[in-house]
Structure formats: C-alpha cells, structure tokens
Amino acid sequence: MKVTLGGEAFDFDGSRHPMSEALAVEKAWGRRYAEFESELGAGSAEAFCVLAWLVWRRDGRDVQLKDILDGTVDFDLSEFAASIAAANEAADPTPGAETGSAPDGTATTPSSTRASSAKS
C-alpha cells in the first residue's frame, strides 16, 4: 500500500510483520508489539508515531522513535491517517459486504430439517 508521511509517498506492506521488526518496536517503544497493534486500531497518537517510525525504518531512514515521540521529528497525523485509510479501502473494495452462507441453514443443519417442529 502507499502511505503519505511528511508529504512523501512510501510503499508500505502492512500485512508483513517480521519478528525482527516486532522486537525493534518493543525495544524502542518499551511496550509489547501486541499493544502497538491494539493501540493503532484504537487510534492512539503514540501508535501512529510507532507506525511512522516503521515506515521510515523500512525505507532505510535513521529516524529515532524518541525523536518522533517528543516532536523533534514531526509529521501531519491527518495526512498520514487518511493515506492509511485510503490504502485500506483500496485493499478491500467491498466494505460491508456480507460473507456467503448456506441458503438452507448452517453447515451443521441439513437442508431437510423443518423450520419448526410440532410441540409435544
């Protein structure tokens, strides 16, 4: 996916999660990688900083996470978040589409099962 960070477009494969990167996040941020993913999903500004750090890191840039977190290295959060949302929408062009289901019930209910049974 393409993300925009600091006015620049970057290719970033958000589906790839190397162990070395997860460990780097934990070491630099001081929190668990699972917390990063959870906080990112919740819209945490700190988690967006970590993601920006990952984007720059994958691009080979030597930007320190602490510099992003303290504002020494800054970027437009709205621009970054909007580019991520746009990339996610492009990856899933049918948001809200329902998953298919068996027309005659569930996979464990035979289609010959009557809708209602007589009460005894």
VEXLUM-76034 format. One record per atom (N, C-alpha, C): residue number from 1; residue in one letter; z, y, x. Coordinates in Angstrom, 3 decimals, padded with zeros to 6 digits. Layout:
@nr:NUM	rest:A	Z:Z	Y:Y	X:X
...
end
This chain:
@nr:1	rest:M	Z:000.000	Y:-001.176	X:000.836
@nr:1	rest:M	Z:000.000	Y:000.000	X:000.000
@nr:1	rest:M	Z:000.000	Y:001.242	X:000.884
@nr:2	rest:K	Z:-000.482	Y:002.318	X:000.341
@nr:2	rest:K	Z:-000.468	Y:003.605	X:001.045
@nr:2	rest:K	Z:000.722	Y:004.407	X:000.534
@nr:3	rest:V	Z:001.503	Y:004.939	X:001.468
@nr:3	rest:V	Z:002.602	Y:005.831	X:001.104
@nr:3	rest:V	Z:002.421	Y:007.144	X:001.858
@nr:4	rest:T	Z:002.891	Y:008.212	X:001.248
@nr:4	rest:T	Z:002.799	Y:009.524	X:001.883
@nr:4	rest:T	Z:004.195	Y:009.945	X:002.310
@nr:5	rest:L	Z:004.314	Y:010.244	X:003.585
@nr:5	rest:L	Z:005.600	Y:010.592	X:004.171
@nr:5	rest:L	Z:005.384	Y:011.759	X:005.127
@nr:6	rest:G	Z:006.044	Y:012.867	X:004.860
@nr:6	rest:G	Z:005.892	Y:014.045	X:005.710
@nr:6	rest:G	Z:004.469	Y:014.579	X:005.712
@nr:7	rest:G	Z:003.772	Y:014.425	X:004.575
@nr:7	rest:G	Z:002.406	Y:014.906	X:004.467
@nr:7	rest:G	Z:001.362	Y:013.992	X:005.073
@nr:8	rest:E	Z:001.767	Y:012.860	X:005.632
@nr:8	rest:E	Z:000.845	Y:011.900	X:006.229
@nr:8	rest:E	Z:000.806	Y:010.627	X:005.402
@nr:9	rest:A	Z:-000.372	Y:010.005	X:005.343
@nr:9	rest:A	Z:-000.525	Y:008.731	X:004.644
@nr:9	rest:A	Z:-000.332	Y:007.583	X:005.637
@nr:10	rest:F	Z:000.421	Y:006.590	X:005.213
@nr:10	rest:F	Z:000.690	Y:005.414	X:006.039
@nr:10	rest:F	Z:000.388	Y:004.157	X:005.241
@nr:11	rest:D	Z:-000.146	Y:003.152	X:005.911
@nr:11	rest:D	Z:-000.253	Y:001.821	X:005.317
@nr:11	rest:D	Z:001.109	Y:001.167	X:005.480
@nr:12	rest:F	Z:001.666	Y:000.658	X:004.386
@nr:12	rest:F	Z:002.975	Y:000.011	X:004.451
@nr:12	rest:F	Z:002.973	Y:-001.182	X:003.519
@nr:13	rest:D	Z:003.156	Y:-002.352	X:004.075
@nr:13	rest:D	Z:003.214	Y:-003.578	X:003.285
@nr:13	rest:D	Z:004.659	Y:-003.824	X:002.873
@nr:14	rest:G	Z:004.988	Y:-003.409	X:001.664
@nr:14	rest:G	Z:006.347	Y:-003.550	X:001.164
@nr:14	rest:G	Z:006.723	Y:-004.968	X:000.790
@nr:15	rest:S	Z:005.747	Y:-005.874	X:000.788
@nr:15	rest:S	Z:006.052	Y:-007.263	X:000.455
@nr:15	rest:S	Z:006.467	Y:-008.061	X:001.682
@nr:16	rest:R	Z:006.347	Y:-007.459	X:002.859
@nr:16	rest:R	Z:006.680	Y:-008.125	X:004.118
@nr:16	rest:R	Z:008.091	Y:-007.707	X:004.531
@nr:17	rest:H	Z:008.952	Y:-008.675	X:004.818
@nr:17	rest:H	Z:010.343	Y:-008.405	X:005.189
@nr:17	rest:H	Z:010.739	Y:-009.240	X:006.404
@nr:18	rest:P	Z:010.300	Y:-008.855	X:007.601
@nr:18	rest:P	Z:010.671	Y:-009.636	X:008.784
@nr:18	rest:P	Z:012.181	Y:-009.597	X:009.040
@nr:19	rest:M	Z:012.701	Y:-010.717	X:009.519
@nr:19	rest:M	Z:014.130	Y:-010.798	X:009.829
@nr:19	rest:M	Z:014.524	Y:-009.736	X:010.838
@nr:20	rest:S	Z:013.676	Y:-009.506	X:011.855
@nr:20	rest:S	Z:013.999	Y:-008.507	X:012.879
@nr:20	rest:S	Z:014.174	Y:-007.122	X:012.257
@nr:21	rest:E	Z:013.381	Y:-006.836	X:011.239
@nr:21	rest:E	Z:013.487	Y:-005.544	X:010.562
@nr:21	rest:E	Z:014.766	Y:-005.465	X:009.726
@nr:22	rest:A	Z:015.096	Y:-006.544	X:009.042
@nr:22	rest:A	Z:016.337	Y:-006.573	X:008.255
@nr:22	rest:A	Z:017.546	Y:-006.380	X:009.161
@nr:23	rest:L	Z:017.529	Y:-007.031	X:010.311
@nr:23	rest:L	Z:018.631	Y:-006.866	X:011.268
@nr:23	rest:L	Z:018.676	Y:-005.443	X:011.826
@nr:24	rest:A	Z:017.512	Y:-004.858	X:012.063
@nr:24	rest:A	Z:017.454	Y:-003.477	X:012.558
@nr:24	rest:A	Z:018.030	Y:-002.512	X:011.523
@nr:25	rest:V	Z:017.735	Y:-002.751	X:010.246
@nr:25	rest:V	Z:018.298	Y:-001.919	X:009.175
@nr:25	rest:V	Z:019.811	Y:-002.031	X:009.194
@nr:26	rest:E	Z:020.320	Y:-003.247	X:009.266
@nr:26	rest:E	Z:021.770	Y:-003.449	X:009.261
@nr:26	rest:E	Z:022.433	Y:-002.771	X:010.461
@nr:27	rest:K	Z:021.800	Y:-002.875	X:011.620
@nr:27	rest:K	Z:022.372	Y:-002.271	X:012.823
@nr:27	rest:K	Z:022.333	Y:-000.748	X:012.760
@nr:28	rest:A	Z:021.202	Y:-000.185	X:012.339
@nr:28	rest:A	Z:021.049	Y:001.274	X:012.310
@nr:28	rest:A	Z:021.831	Y:001.920	X:011.168
@nr:29	rest:W	Z:021.846	Y:001.281	X:010.006
@nr:29	rest:W	Z:022.477	Y:001.873	X:008.822
@nr:29	rest:W	Z:023.938	Y:001.471	X:008.677
@nr:30	rest:G	Z:024.293	Y:000.330	X:009.261
@nr:30	rest:G	Z:025.676	Y:-000.128	X:009.178
@nr:30	rest:G	Z:026.026	Y:-000.779	X:007.853
@nr:31	rest:R	Z:025.007	Y:-001.135	X:007.078
@nr:31	rest:R	Z:025.223	Y:-001.803	X:005.794
@nr:31	rest:R	Z:024.288	Y:-003.001	X:005.710
@nr:32	rest:R	Z:024.567	Y:-003.892	X:004.772
@nr:32	rest:R	Z:023.751	Y:-005.100	X:004.621
@nr:32	rest:R	Z:022.354	Y:-004.775	X:004.112
@nr:33	rest:Y	Z:021.368	Y:-005.563	X:004.531
@nr:33	rest:Y	Z:019.989	Y:-005.380	X:004.095
@nr:33	rest:Y	Z:019.881	Y:-005.518	X:002.574
@nr:34	rest:A	Z:020.649	Y:-006.432	X:002.001
@nr:34	rest:A	Z:020.637	Y:-006.611	X:000.546
@nr:34	rest:A	Z:021.095	Y:-005.330	X:-000.155
@nr:35	rest:E	Z:022.026	Y:-004.614	X:000.456
@nr:35	rest:E	Z:022.463	Y:-003.336	X:-000.111
@nr:35	rest:E	Z:021.321	Y:-002.322	X:-000.073
@nr:36	rest:F	Z:020.565	Y:-002.333	X:001.019
@nr:36	rest:F	Z:019.411	Y:-001.440	X:001.127
@nr:36	rest:F	Z:018.452	Y:-001.685	X:-000.033
@nr:37	rest:E	Z:018.095	Y:-002.934	X:-000.258
@nr:37	rest:E	Z:017.163	Y:-003.256	X:-001.338
@nr:37	rest:E	Z:017.725	Y:-002.856	X:-002.699
@nr:38	rest:S	Z:018.990	Y:-003.129	X:-002.919
@nr:38	rest:S	Z:019.626	Y:-002.781	X:-004.182
@nr:38	rest:S	Z:019.699	Y:-001.260	X:-004.370
@nr:39	rest:E	Z:020.107	Y:-000.562	X:-003.326
@nr:39	rest:E	Z:020.224	Y:000.892	X:-003.391
@nr:39	rest:E	Z:018.857	Y:001.556	X:-003.556
@nr:40	rest:L	Z:017.836	Y:000.994	X:-002.933
@nr:40	rest:L	Z:016.488	Y:001.529	X:-003.080
@nr:40	rest:L	Z:016.039	Y:001.411	X:-004.535
@nr:41	rest:G	Z:016.298	Y:000.263	X:-005.121
@nr:41	rest:G	Z:015.954	Y:000.055	X:-006.532
@nr:41	rest:G	Z:016.692	Y:000.994	X:-007.464
@nr:42	rest:A	Z:017.884	Y:001.403	X:-007.053
@nr:42	rest:A	Z:018.697	Y:002.319	X:-007.861
@nr:42	rest:A	Z:018.355	Y:003.783	X:-007.597
@nr:43	rest:G	Z:017.461	Y:004.020	X:-006.632
@nr:43	rest:G	Z:017.033	Y:005.392	X:-006.353
@nr:43	rest:G	Z:017.905	Y:006.156	X:-005.380
@nr:44	rest:S	Z:018.662	Y:005.467	X:-004.548
@nr:44	rest:S	Z:019.545	Y:006.108	X:-003.578
@nr:44	rest:S	Z:018.748	Y:006.920	X:-002.550
@nr:45	rest:A	Z:019.163	Y:008.161	X:-002.324
@nr:45	rest:A	Z:018.509	Y:009.017	X:-001.323
@nr:45	rest:A	Z:018.655	Y:008.415	X:000.073
@nr:46	rest:E	Z:019.818	Y:007.853	X:000.381
@nr:46	rest:E	Z:020.007	Y:007.221	X:001.693
@nr:46	rest:E	Z:019.057	Y:006.045	X:001.876
@nr:47	rest:A	Z:018.868	Y:005.264	X:000.824
@nr:47	rest:A	Z:017.964	Y:004.121	X:000.916
@nr:47	rest:A	Z:016.525	Y:004.595	X:001.131
@nr:48	rest:F	Z:016.145	Y:005.717	X:000.522
@nr:48	rest:F	Z:014.812	Y:006.274	X:000.772
@nr:48	rest:F	Z:014.694	Y:006.719	X:002.225
@nr:49	rest:C	Z:015.779	Y:007.212	X:002.791
@nr:49	rest:C	Z:015.771	Y:007.570	X:004.216
@nr:49	rest:C	Z:015.544	Y:006.333	X:005.080
@nr:50	rest:V	Z:016.201	Y:005.247	X:004.733
@nr:50	rest:V	Z:016.025	Y:003.996	X:005.475
@nr:50	rest:V	Z:014.583	Y:003.520	X:005.338
@nr:51	rest:L	Z:014.020	Y:003.609	X:004.137
@nr:51	rest:L	Z:012.639	Y:003.197	X:003.942
@nr:51	rest:L	Z:011.689	Y:004.078	X:004.758
@nr:52	rest:A	Z:011.939	Y:005.374	X:004.785
@nr:52	rest:A	Z:011.112	Y:006.280	X:005.601
@nr:52	rest:A	Z:011.196	Y:005.865	X:007.067
@nr:53	rest:W	Z:012.398	Y:005.543	X:007.521
@nr:53	rest:W	Z:012.603	Y:005.081	X:008.889
@nr:53	rest:W	Z:011.786	Y:003.819	X:009.161
@nr:54	rest:L	Z:011.766	Y:002.896	X:008.185
@nr:54	rest:L	Z:010.989	Y:001.669	X:008.337
@nr:54	rest:L	Z:009.486	Y:001.958	X:008.404
@nr:55	rest:V	Z:009.027	Y:002.875	X:007.561
@nr:55	rest:V	Z:007.599	Y:003.233	X:007.576
@nr:55	rest:V	Z:007.230	Y:003.780	X:008.944
@nr:56	rest:W	Z:008.007	Y:004.734	X:009.438
@nr:56	rest:W	Z:007.728	Y:005.321	X:010.748
@nr:56	rest:W	Z:007.867	Y:004.279	X:011.867
@nr:57	rest:R	Z:008.870	Y:003.421	X:011.751
@nr:57	rest:R	Z:009.109	Y:002.386	X:012.767
@nr:57	rest:R	Z:007.918	Y:001.439	X:012.858
@nr:58	rest:R	Z:007.405	Y:001.003	X:011.692
@nr:58	rest:R	Z:006.247	Y:000.106	X:011.692
@nr:58	rest:R	Z:005.004	Y:000.788	X:012.263
@nr:59	rest:D	Z:004.971	Y:002.117	X:012.151
@nr:59	rest:D	Z:003.839	Y:002.873	X:012.699
@nr:59	rest:D	Z:004.006	Y:003.133	X:014.195
@nr:60	rest:G	Z:005.129	Y:002.682	X:014.752
@nr:60	rest:G	Z:005.350	Y:002.833	X:016.187
@nr:60	rest:G	Z:006.023	Y:004.140	X:016.588
@nr:61	rest:R	Z:006.530	Y:004.869	X:015.618
@nr:61	rest:R	Z:007.180	Y:006.147	X:015.928
@nr:61	rest:R	Z:008.645	Y:005.929	X:016.275
@nr:62	rest:D	Z:009.116	Y:006.684	X:017.219
@nr:62	rest:D	Z:010.503	Y:006.576	X:017.672
@nr:62	rest:D	Z:011.348	Y:007.650	X:016.988
@nr:63	rest:V	Z:011.644	Y:007.411	X:015.717
@nr:63	rest:V	Z:012.486	Y:008.321	X:014.939
@nr:63	rest:V	Z:013.805	Y:007.592	X:014.706
@nr:64	rest:Q	Z:014.895	Y:008.253	X:014.997
@nr:64	rest:Q	Z:016.210	Y:007.651	X:014.812
@nr:64	rest:Q	Z:016.658	Y:007.805	X:013.354
@nr:65	rest:L	Z:017.208	Y:006.742	X:012.784
@nr:65	rest:L	Z:017.689	Y:006.800	X:011.408
@nr:65	rest:L	Z:018.753	Y:007.876	X:011.248
@nr:66	rest:K	Z:019.625	Y:008.013	X:012.215
@nr:66	rest:K	Z:020.690	Y:009.031	X:012.117
@nr:66	rest:K	Z:020.092	Y:010.431	X:011.996
@nr:67	rest:D	Z:018.938	Y:010.660	X:012.637
@nr:67	rest:D	Z:018.284	Y:011.962	X:012.557
@nr:67	rest:D	Z:017.701	Y:012.223	X:011.171
@nr:68	rest:I	Z:017.268	Y:011.177	X:010.517
@nr:68	rest:I	Z:016.776	Y:011.322	X:009.142
@nr:68	rest:I	Z:017.960	Y:011.572	X:008.217
@nr:69	rest:L	Z:019.023	Y:010.786	X:008.394
@nr:69	rest:L	Z:020.187	Y:010.905	X:007.517
@nr:69	rest:L	Z:020.898	Y:012.254	X:007.644
@nr:70	rest:D	Z:020.877	Y:012.854	X:008.845
@nr:70	rest:D	Z:021.564	Y:014.149	X:008.985
@nr:70	rest:D	Z:020.635	Y:015.345	X:008.767
@nr:71	rest:G	Z:019.362	Y:015.077	X:008.447
@nr:71	rest:G	Z:018.433	Y:016.158	X:008.127
@nr:71	rest:G	Z:017.689	Y:016.746	X:009.310
@nr:72	rest:T	Z:017.942	Y:016.242	X:010.521
@nr:72	rest:T	Z:017.211	Y:016.717	X:011.698
@nr:72	rest:T	Z:015.721	Y:016.441	X:011.523
@nr:73	rest:V	Z:015.398	Y:015.247	X:011.031
@nr:73	rest:V	Z:014.029	Y:014.883	X:010.677
@nr:73	rest:V	Z:013.986	Y:014.847	X:009.159
@nr:74	rest:D	Z:013.172	Y:015.710	X:008.570
@nr:74	rest:D	Z:013.175	Y:015.861	X:007.121
@nr:74	rest:D	Z:011.814	Y:015.508	X:006.530
@nr:75	rest:F	Z:011.798	Y:015.212	X:005.250
@nr:75	rest:F	Z:010.562	Y:014.943	X:004.523
@nr:75	rest:F	Z:010.798	Y:015.242	X:003.055
@nr:76	rest:D	Z:009.715	Y:015.353	X:002.314
@nr:76	rest:D	Z:009.781	Y:015.653	X:000.884
@nr:76	rest:D	Z:010.009	Y:014.354	X:000.112
@nr:77	rest:L	Z:011.184	Y:014.209	X:-000.460
@nr:77	rest:L	Z:011.534	Y:012.989	X:-001.188
@nr:77	rest:L	Z:010.625	Y:012.777	X:-002.391
@nr:78	rest:S	Z:010.306	Y:013.846	X:-003.114
@nr:78	rest:S	Z:009.453	Y:013.708	X:-004.302
@nr:78	rest:S	Z:008.078	Y:013.165	X:-003.930
@nr:79	rest:E	Z:007.503	Y:013.698	X:-002.870
@nr:79	rest:E	Z:006.195	Y:013.243	X:-002.412
@nr:79	rest:E	Z:006.246	Y:011.761	X:-002.024
@nr:80	rest:F	Z:007.275	Y:011.387	X:-001.275
@nr:80	rest:F	Z:007.440	Y:010.017	X:-000.808
@nr:80	rest:F	Z:007.629	Y:009.065	X:-001.982
@nr:81	rest:A	Z:008.547	Y:009.405	X:-002.890
@nr:81	rest:A	Z:008.839	Y:008.547	X:-004.042
@nr:81	rest:A	Z:007.625	Y:008.420	X:-004.957
@nr:82	rest:A	Z:006.902	Y:009.521	X:-005.166
@nr:82	rest:A	Z:005.711	Y:009.476	X:-006.022
@nr:82	rest:A	Z:004.634	Y:008.581	X:-005.421
@nr:83	rest:S	Z:004.483	Y:008.622	X:-004.101
@nr:83	rest:S	Z:003.469	Y:007.781	X:-003.468
@nr:83	rest:S	Z:003.844	Y:006.304	X:-003.567
@nr:84	rest:I	Z:005.121	Y:006.007	X:-003.495
@nr:84	rest:I	Z:005.579	Y:004.621	X:-003.636
@nr:84	rest:I	Z:005.349	Y:004.151	X:-005.068
@nr:85	rest:A	Z:005.686	Y:005.002	X:-006.035
@nr:85	rest:A	Z:005.478	Y:004.642	X:-007.444
@nr:85	rest:A	Z:003.997	Y:004.425	X:-007.733
@nr:86	rest:A	Z:003.145	Y:005.297	X:-007.207
@nr:86	rest:A	Z:001.702	Y:005.152	X:-007.415
@nr:86	rest:A	Z:001.179	Y:003.869	X:-006.782
@nr:87	rest:A	Z:001.675	Y:003.540	X:-005.603
@nr:87	rest:A	Z:001.248	Y:002.313	X:-004.932
@nr:87	rest:A	Z:001.708	Y:001.088	X:-005.714
@nr:88	rest:N	Z:002.907	Y:001.132	X:-006.259
@nr:88	rest:N	Z:003.410	Y:000.012	X:-007.050
@nr:88	rest:N	Z:002.620	Y:-000.151	X:-008.345
@nr:89	rest:E	Z:002.242	Y:000.966	X:-008.972
@nr:89	rest:E	Z:001.438	Y:000.891	X:-010.194
@nr:89	rest:E	Z:000.063	Y:000.317	X:-009.900
@nr:90	rest:A	Z:-000.514	Y:000.697	X:-008.774
@nr:90	rest:A	Z:-001.829	Y:000.177	X:-008.391
@nr:90	rest:A	Z:-001.758	Y:-001.318	X:-008.123
@nr:91	rest:A	Z:-000.634	Y:-001.779	X:-007.606
@nr:91	rest:A	Z:-000.462	Y:-003.207	X:-007.322
@nr:91	rest:A	Z:-000.295	Y:-004.012	X:-008.606
@nr:92	rest:D	Z:000.234	Y:-003.396	X:-009.660
@nr:92	rest:D	Z:000.446	Y:-004.056	X:-010.946
@nr:92	rest:D	Z:-000.237	Y:-003.221	X:-012.025
@nr:93	rest:P	Z:-001.563	Y:-003.407	X:-012.215
@nr:93	rest:P	Z:-002.299	Y:-002.552	X:-013.139
@nr:93	rest:P	Z:-001.995	Y:-002.788	X:-014.615
@nr:94	rest:T	Z:-001.214	Y:-003.809	X:-014.933
@nr:94	rest:T	Z:-000.908	Y:-004.078	X:-016.334
@nr:94	rest:T	Z:000.591	Y:-004.043	X:-016.573
@nr:95	rest:P	Z:001.228	Y:-002.874	X:-016.375
@nr:95	rest:P	Z:002.672	Y:-002.814	X:-016.607
@nr:95	rest:P	Z:002.992	Y:-003.083	X:-018.072
@nr:96	rest:G	Z:004.043	Y:-003.842	X:-018.290
@nr:96	rest:G	Z:004.481	Y:-004.141	X:-019.640
@nr:96	rest:G	Z:003.722	Y:-005.286	X:-020.289
@nr:97	rest:A	Z:002.752	Y:-005.842	X:-019.595
@nr:97	rest:A	Z:002.023	Y:-006.968	X:-020.169
@nr:97	rest:A	Z:002.963	Y:-008.149	X:-020.316
@nr:98	rest:E	Z:002.862	Y:-008.809	X:-021.446
@nr:98	rest:E	Z:003.738	Y:-009.938	X:-021.692
@nr:98	rest:E	Z:003.210	Y:-011.173	X:-020.989
@nr:99	rest:T	Z:004.127	Y:-012.018	X:-020.594
@nr:99	rest:T	Z:003.718	Y:-013.276	X:-019.992
@nr:99	rest:T	Z:003.299	Y:-014.228	X:-021.097
@nr:100	rest:G	Z:002.435	Y:-015.139	X:-020.775
@nr:100	rest:G	Z:001.962	Y:-016.094	X:-021.769
@nr:100	rest:G	Z:003.055	Y:-017.057	X:-022.176
@nr:101	rest:S	Z:002.998	Y:-017.506	X:-023.412
@nr:101	rest:S	Z:003.950	Y:-018.509	X:-023.867
@nr:101	rest:S	Z:003.191	Y:-019.544	X:-024.679
@nr:102	rest:A	Z:003.797	Y:-020.679	X:-024.821
@nr:102	rest:A	Z:003.162	Y:-021.746	X:-025.577
@nr:102	rest:A	Z:003.034	Y:-021.317	X:-027.032
@nr:103	rest:P	Z:001.869	Y:-021.457	X:-027.663
@nr:103	rest:P	Z:001.677	Y:-020.991	X:-029.021
@nr:103	rest:P	Z:002.517	Y:-021.737	X:-030.051
@nr:104	rest:D	Z:002.873	Y:-022.981	X:-029.786
@nr:104	rest:D	Z:003.618	Y:-023.759	X:-030.762
@nr:104	rest:D	Z:005.092	Y:-023.894	X:-030.398
@nr:105	rest:G	Z:005.641	Y:-022.980	X:-029.666
@nr:105	rest:G	Z:007.040	Y:-023.053	X:-029.292
@nr:105	rest:G	Z:007.202	Y:-023.060	X:-027.798
@nr:106	rest:T	Z:008.328	Y:-023.548	X:-027.355
@nr:106	rest:T	Z:008.594	Y:-023.571	X:-025.928
@nr:106	rest:T	Z:008.051	Y:-024.842	X:-025.308
@nr:107	rest:A	Z:008.085	Y:-024.887	X:-024.002
@nr:107	rest:A	Z:007.583	Y:-026.064	X:-023.290
@nr:107	rest:A	Z:008.405	Y:-027.305	X:-023.605
@nr:108	rest:T	Z:009.650	Y:-027.130	X:-024.047
@nr:108	rest:T	Z:010.501	Y:-028.285	X:-024.339
@nr:108	rest:T	Z:010.509	Y:-028.645	X:-025.821
@nr:109	rest:T	Z:009.859	Y:-027.844	X:-026.651
@nr:109	rest:T	Z:009.795	Y:-028.135	X:-028.079
@nr:109	rest:T	Z:008.400	Y:-028.619	X:-028.430
@nr:110	rest:P	Z:008.278	Y:-029.843	X:-028.900
@nr:110	rest:P	Z:006.948	Y:-030.342	X:-029.258
@nr:110	rest:P	Z:006.349	Y:-029.524	X:-030.399
@nr:111	rest:S	Z:005.026	Y:-029.399	X:-030.399
@nr:111	rest:S	Z:004.355	Y:-028.628	X:-031.447
@nr:111	rest:S	Z:004.506	Y:-029.284	X:-032.814
@nr:112	rest:S	Z:004.860	Y:-030.567	X:-032.860
@nr:112	rest:S	Z:005.010	Y:-031.266	X:-034.136
@nr:112	rest:S	Z:006.371	Y:-031.005	X:-034.789
@nr:113	rest:T	Z:007.275	Y:-030.303	X:-034.098
@nr:113	rest:T	Z:008.598	Y:-030.014	X:-034.652
@nr:113	rest:T	Z:008.450	Y:-029.035	X:-035.809
@nr:114	rest:R	Z:009.081	Y:-029.373	X:-036.966
@nr:114	rest:R	Z:009.012	Y:-028.492	X:-038.116
@nr:114	rest:R	Z:009.825	Y:-027.237	X:-037.857
@nr:115	rest:A	Z:009.398	Y:-026.129	X:-038.451
@nr:115	rest:A	Z:010.070	Y:-024.838	X:-038.256
@nr:115	rest:A	Z:011.494	Y:-024.888	X:-038.762
@nr:116	rest:S	Z:011.741	Y:-025.544	X:-039.884
@nr:116	rest:S	Z:013.111	Y:-025.643	X:-040.385
@nr:116	rest:S	Z:013.335	Y:-027.052	X:-040.901
@nr:117	rest:S	Z:014.566	Y:-027.468	X:-040.875
@nr:117	rest:S	Z:014.921	Y:-028.801	X:-041.360
@nr:117	rest:S	Z:015.744	Y:-028.667	X:-042.613
@nr:118	rest:A	Z:015.655	Y:-029.668	X:-043.451
@nr:118	rest:A	Z:016.473	Y:-029.662	X:-044.677
@nr:118	rest:A	Z:017.916	Y:-029.839	X:-044.303
@nr:119	rest:K	Z:018.813	Y:-029.111	X:-044.986
@nr:119	rest:K	Z:020.237	Y:-029.235	X:-044.696
@nr:119	rest:K	Z:020.779	Y:-030.448	X:-045.403
@nr:120	rest:S	Z:021.741	Y:-031.106	X:-044.797
@nr:120	rest:S	Z:022.318	Y:-032.297	X:-045.395
@nr:120	rest:S	Z:023.440	Y:-031.964	X:-046.299
end
